[in-house]
Amino acid sequence: MSLLASSRPLTKAHHLPTELLACLFHSSAPTSSFPSRTKLAKSLKPNSKGRGATGRLEVAPRETFTRDAVPHTEAEDAFKAREKWMREGGPSRKRTSERPNSSSERPNSSSDRQRSNRPRPQFATKPRVDEEKLPSVLKLPDPTGTTEVLKPSRRPRVNNPLSEEFELSPKAVSTQQLPSEFSSPPLMESLLSSIMDILGPNARPTPIQALSLKHLFSPSQGDSQWRQFLLASETGSGKSIAYLLPMLQDLKQTELDGTVPRLTSKRLMAPRALVLAPTHELSRQLSVFAKSLLHNTKLRVLCASRANAPTQSRRHVTASKMASDIDSDIVPEEGGEFIVSSPSNAAKPVDVLVCTPSRVLEMEKGRGWDYEHKEHPEDIDENGRNIRPNRKFTVGPPEITLANVDWVVVDEADVLFDPDFQESTRLLLADIATAKGKPVAFTPELNLSSTTTEPAPSIEVPKYPFNLILTTATIPSSLASYLDTYHPSLMRLASPNLHKLPSTLQTEYESWTGGRRNKDVENRIRRVWWEDAIAAGRQATSESVISDTSFEKSKVLIFCNKSTKVEELGKYLTERGIPNIALTSTSDSRHKGNNHHLDGFLRECAGGQESSSDASAGAEKTEQPHVLITTSLLSRGLDFSPSIKHVFIMDAPRNMVDFLHRAGRSGRAGEQGKVVVFGKSKGRGAGKDREVKSRVKALIS
Ligand SMILES: Nc1ncnc2c1ncn2[C@@H]1O[C@H](COP(=O)(O)OP(=O)(O)OP(=O)(O)O)[C@@H](O)[C@H]1O
């Protein structure tokens, strides 16, 4: 079945963009014929037999971040001092950390003894010290489980998807051909100065950014003016800049050349670029970041999130108010509900619209366009009969036209092309093509089961009339199949560390002490703060580490698998005097259309827009909670503040894709970080946790 893009209502989970990740990770088995969505792809090499594949794969060499302008904070000093202290086993004992700290960890088998010439693994970060002899200030306030610093496994069990194509040793890939500075090829002065403001004067492009500078700025060479790229690199490697720079530069250049398409309707917004993200939190952060890049370049960025329920009637929001909000780069509290109230009010041009795919569909087709096709429990009686079969729903007026869209970015492409959600993403892409007068074939149900052999003859590869950029940090085999089949001309740009944890992230395995898991997590938090206190030269006891505000406490991000667990742990920690934010997909605080609920945890953008909260304006500054507990909901794309140096994974991750994204909220952009994976080392269930441990080791670079 193939049909042209139309306003056909979707049949699957298109209606829950804000819950998308929660559904993705907490729902039951996939319903479509895609290959596994959680197994990482084995190869990134284009495999589009018989489909005239022109796509290529290019891998960047390894490089490191340069961040001269990043302010040197006390917390960083404290972190380094703490690490040193732990490495050396505390001031009173040097080098004790190399010793195993329990009999169960000592080499005792004959094979262990044979390996004795090899370098000893560094087992313990908790030093083996005689607690009694230590001055009280250095005593751990509470017992914690055994901590093991994980090292990379010798025989990795995660395939590097790039190894089939490239030898990835640093020597094997030439650094010569890639730009090593943001000024080559020439960036617009205004964009360059923003980059320097944000990253510092000596910042160098990351591998994925160098690839973007090389390929995304060069003019297209084929028949088509439109191109497609995949940007694939590990978490925190700067993909946002890699796609924003070429897109913003092109939008501005088109404007300067006087070739901006005319608005087709005075009433409707007509964005020239769409940035699609899976959650409203990520949309909001991306739009704030894009705006910070545009401080010196006049382009308008708007975030529109469906989760932003208007706090007042939309009729009261006049077009001039909305326009002035757009002009002043302030996203209104109505949460980007930019609906022009009367045809006489001309819509101001918006250059970049950032939101979830289903929100764009709603703005394009009108609010309620898919309403009739949802189940309405209030219409069903106790016998399962629909008591209001003729119920009519009014579809709202369209708010935007897609006719001017020249760029589409699909951020977190593995989520937005996930089997459950790809339909709405593809429908939107097809709608843009239709709006631009170049309709493409749209097949609601995809069957990719035959991708390993010759393609099914019925598959028509869509030729989208706009530039398309897909970004991702993980490529599950489902995405690899989809790309092979539907994007044979996709240029694949990848960093060599793809599917690995950031190299600055230390991975630890913490064994549960017994049955009191919440208590173990509490003790580990206290230990983190106790180490902070020691590093800051303070006396610290179990209780004082919580109440003492004289030193900077690290922030801790905790991931659980279930919302109920998040709430339970949040309640427990509150009772124990540790203020925290427990955030699930259904939390009340989430649906406000802003990121204020994450203030203090999300990275501050230039100008501090992200952290300026209406509530806090003028009010006395209160200390933010230092612990955020959540599910995988917040594991995608969000750029957390560098002061989040600790990520705790409380429940065994369901799969390694999930783990990579959760762990990757720390250790970003070359910053130090630590991910602590909790698990059992003995007793029932220990086998499963050992398996998790060995899988985690395979991801360490
Ligand atoms: N060249 C650079 N040098 C130093 N820092 C950089 C550079 N490029 C980006 N950064 C910083 O790195 C951080 C992470 O960037 P970004 O959020 O774009 O990563 P990402 O690859 O999209 O991560 P994820 O896969 O988790 O979404 C940001 O704070 C950004 O400011």
PDBQT file of the ligand as one rigid body, heavy atoms in Angstrom, charges set to zero:
ROOT
HETATM    1  N1  LIG A 801      34.183  21.897  19.709  1.00  0.00    +0.000 N 
HETATM    2  C1  LIG A 801      33.788  21.883  20.961  1.00  0.00    +0.000 A 
HETATM    3  N2  LIG A 801      34.656  22.091  21.958  1.00  0.00    +0.000 NA
HETATM    4  C2  LIG A 801      34.258  22.075  23.239  1.00  0.00    +0.000 A 
HETATM    5  N3  LIG A 801      32.982  21.867  23.639  1.00  0.00    +0.000 NA
HETATM    6  C3  LIG A 801      32.059  21.652  22.688  1.00  0.00    +0.000 A 
HETATM    7  C4  LIG A 801      32.411  21.652  21.309  1.00  0.00    +0.000 A 
HETATM    8  N4  LIG A 801      31.297  21.426  20.597  1.00  0.00    +0.000 NA
HETATM    9  C5  LIG A 801      30.288  21.283  21.470  1.00  0.00    +0.000 A 
HETATM   10  N5  LIG A 801      30.738  21.427  22.726  1.00  0.00    +0.000 N 
HETATM   11  C6  LIG A 801      29.928  21.324  23.949  1.00  0.00    +0.000 C 
HETATM   12  O1  LIG A 801      29.671  19.961  24.132  1.00  0.00    +0.000 OA
HETATM   13  C7  LIG A 801      28.445  19.790  24.830  1.00  0.00    +0.000 C 
HETATM   14  C8  LIG A 801      27.661  18.651  24.216  1.00  0.00    +0.000 C 
HETATM   15  O2  LIG A 801      27.214  19.026  22.939  1.00  0.00    +0.000 OA
HETATM   16  P1  LIG A 801      25.885  18.403  22.295  1.00  0.00    +0.000 P 
HETATM   17  O3  LIG A 801      24.762  18.491  23.255  1.00  0.00    +0.000 OA
HETATM   18  O4  LIG A 801      25.718  18.996  20.969  1.00  0.00    +0.000 OA
HETATM   19  O5  LIG A 801      26.329  16.862  22.190  1.00  0.00    +0.000 OA
HETATM   20  P2  LIG A 801      25.595  15.707  21.416  1.00  0.00    +0.000 P 
HETATM   21  O6  LIG A 801      26.635  15.012  20.607  1.00  0.00    +0.000 OA
HETATM   22  O7  LIG A 801      24.401  16.221  20.696  1.00  0.00    +0.000 OA
HETATM   23  O8  LIG A 801      25.159  14.767  22.620  1.00  0.00    +0.000 OA
HETATM   24  P3  LIG A 801      23.907  13.734  22.721  1.00  0.00    +0.000 P 
HETATM   25  O9  LIG A 801      24.215  12.598  21.814  1.00  0.00    +0.000 OA
HETATM   26  O10 LIG A 801      23.897  13.359  24.155  1.00  0.00    +0.000 OA
HETATM   27  O11 LIG A 801      22.694  14.490  22.282  1.00  0.00    +0.000 OA
HETATM   28  C9  LIG A 801      27.723  21.118  24.771  1.00  0.00    +0.000 C 
HETATM   29  O12 LIG A 801      27.766  21.692  26.044  1.00  0.00    +0.000 OA
HETATM   30  C10 LIG A 801      28.547  21.940  23.814  1.00  0.00    +0.000 C 
HETATM   31  O13 LIG A 801      28.565  23.299  24.173  1.00  0.00    +0.000 OA
ENDROOT
TORSDOF 0
